[in-house]
């Protein structure tokens, strides 16, 4: 499994299970990674277009950022998919149980009170937080 990250997160993503960590500030992932079965695209745009190059023939690109076009995938002999996430109470309850039982260990950058939600949103938009920003609704 490979992922991209900034220099400061290379050790972190390896600790989390990545076999390869491509530092996007120093190299282009599509030049280093090859013959993957699956790409999970979370950014879309130019990154999505470059992602086709790392797939082997018959591989699959799945995006949560924007629907990939079949016409873009055809020259590479790969399949595409798009996942639109909708909240589901039953699934969220299961995830809550898994968190309480320690089966999931989220990486939390910081916890902020509801009054600071605007600042948290702005920080998150910058795209360089290390983990998730949790907004505490009540104490």
C-alpha positions as CSV (number, residue, x, y, z in Angstrom):
1,X,0.0,0.0,0.0
2,X,1.3,3.4,-0.9
3,X,0.2,6.9,-0.1
4,X,1.3,10.5,-0.6
5,X,2.1,13.0,2.1
6,X,4.3,15.9,3.0
7,X,7.8,15.4,4.4
8,X,6.8,15.7,8.0
9,X,4.2,12.9,7.7
10,X,6.4,10.2,6.0
11,X,7.2,8.4,9.3
12,X,3.6,8.8,10.5
13,X,2.0,7.2,7.4
14,X,4.5,4.3,7.5
15,X,3.6,3.8,11.2
16,X,-0.1,3.7,10.2
17,X,0.7,0.9,7.7
18,X,1.8,2.4,4.4
19,X,4.5,0.3,2.6
20,X,5.6,3.3,0.6
21,X,5.2,7.0,1.3
22,X,5.8,9.4,-1.5
23,X,6.7,12.9,-0.4
24,X,4.7,15.1,-2.8
25,X,6.9,18.1,-1.9
26,X,9.9,16.3,-3.4
27,X,8.7,13.9,-6.1
28,X,5.8,13.1,-8.4
29,X,3.9,10.0,-7.3
30,X,3.0,8.9,-10.8
31,X,6.7,8.6,-11.7
32,X,7.5,6.4,-8.7
33,X,4.5,4.2,-8.3
34,X,3.5,1.6,-10.9
35,X,1.3,-1.5,-11.4
36,X,-1.2,-0.9,-8.6
37,X,-4.6,-2.6,-8.6
38,X,-6.5,0.2,-7.0
39,X,-6.2,4.0,-6.6
40,X,-8.4,5.7,-4.0
41,X,-8.6,9.4,-5.2
42,X,-9.5,11.9,-2.6
43,X,-8.5,15.1,-4.5
44,X,-9.8,14.9,-8.1
45,X,-8.6,17.2,-10.8
46,X,-5.0,16.9,-12.0
47,X,-4.2,14.4,-9.3
48,X,-7.0,12.1,-10.5
49,X,-5.7,12.4,-14.1
50,X,-2.1,11.5,-13.0
51,X,-3.5,8.6,-10.9
52,X,-4.4,6.5,-14.0
53,X,-0.7,6.2,-14.7
54,X,0.0,4.2,-11.6
55,X,-2.6,1.5,-12.3
56,X,-2.0,-1.8,-14.0
57,X,-4.3,-2.8,-16.9
58,X,-7.6,-4.0,-15.4
59,X,-7.0,-1.8,-12.3
60,X,-9.6,0.5,-10.7
61,X,-9.7,4.1,-9.8
62,X,-12.3,5.0,-7.2
63,X,-12.9,8.6,-6.3
64,X,-14.7,10.4,-3.5
65,X,-13.7,13.8,-4.9
66,X,-15.4,13.9,-8.3
67,X,-16.8,11.3,-10.7
68,X,-14.0,10.0,-13.0
69,X,-14.8,9.9,-16.7
70,X,-14.8,6.5,-18.5
71,X,-13.2,8.3,-21.5
72,X,-10.2,9.2,-19.4
73,X,-9.8,5.6,-18.1
74,X,-10.1,3.9,-21.5
75,X,-6.6,4.6,-22.8
76,X,-5.2,3.0,-19.7
77,X,-7.5,-0.1,-19.8
78,X,-8.8,0.6,-16.2
79,X,-12.2,0.8,-14.6
80,X,-13.5,3.8,-12.6
81,X,-15.9,4.3,-9.8
82,X,-17.3,7.1,-7.7
83,X,-18.4,6.9,-4.1
84,X,-20.7,9.5,-2.6
85,X,-20.9,9.2,1.1
86,X,-24.2,9.7,2.9
87,X,-24.5,9.5,6.6
88,X,-26.3,6.4,7.9
89,X,-27.4,6.3,11.6
90,X,-26.9,2.5,11.9
91,X,-23.4,2.7,10.4
92,X,-22.4,5.7,12.5
93,X,-23.6,3.9,15.7
94,X,-21.4,0.9,14.7
95,X,-18.4,3.2,14.2
96,X,-19.1,4.8,17.6
97,X,-19.1,1.3,19.2
98,X,-15.8,0.5,17.4
99,X,-14.3,3.8,18.7
100,X,-15.4,3.1,22.3
101,X,-14.0,-0.5,22.1
102,X,-10.6,0.8,20.8
103,X,-11.0,-1.0,17.5
104,X,-10.6,2.3,15.6
105,X,-8.0,4.8,16.6
106,X,-8.6,8.1,14.8
107,X,-5.7,10.6,14.4
108,X,-7.0,13.8,16.0
109,X,-5.1,17.0,15.3
110,X,-7.0,19.0,17.9
111,X,-10.4,19.4,19.6
112,X,-12.1,22.9,19.5
113,X,-15.2,24.2,21.1
114,X,-18.2,24.9,18.9
115,X,-17.6,28.6,19.2
116,X,-14.4,28.1,17.2
117,X,-15.9,26.1,14.3
118,X,-15.2,28.9,11.8
119,X,-11.5,28.9,12.6
120,X,-11.4,25.1,12.6
121,X,-13.1,25.1,9.1
122,X,-10.5,27.6,7.8
123,X,-7.6,25.6,9.2
124,X,-9.1,22.4,7.6
125,X,-9.5,24.1,4.2
126,X,-5.7,24.8,4.2
127,X,-5.3,21.0,3.8
128,X,-2.3,20.5,6.0
129,X,-3.7,19.4,9.3
130,X,-2.2,16.2,10.7
131,X,-5.4,14.3,11.6
132,X,-8.9,15.4,12.1
133,X,-10.2,18.5,13.8
134,X,-12.9,17.5,16.3
135,X,-15.6,20.1,17.1
136,X,-16.9,19.6,20.7
137,X,-20.6,20.4,20.7
138,X,-21.2,20.1,24.4
139,X,-19.1,19.2,27.4
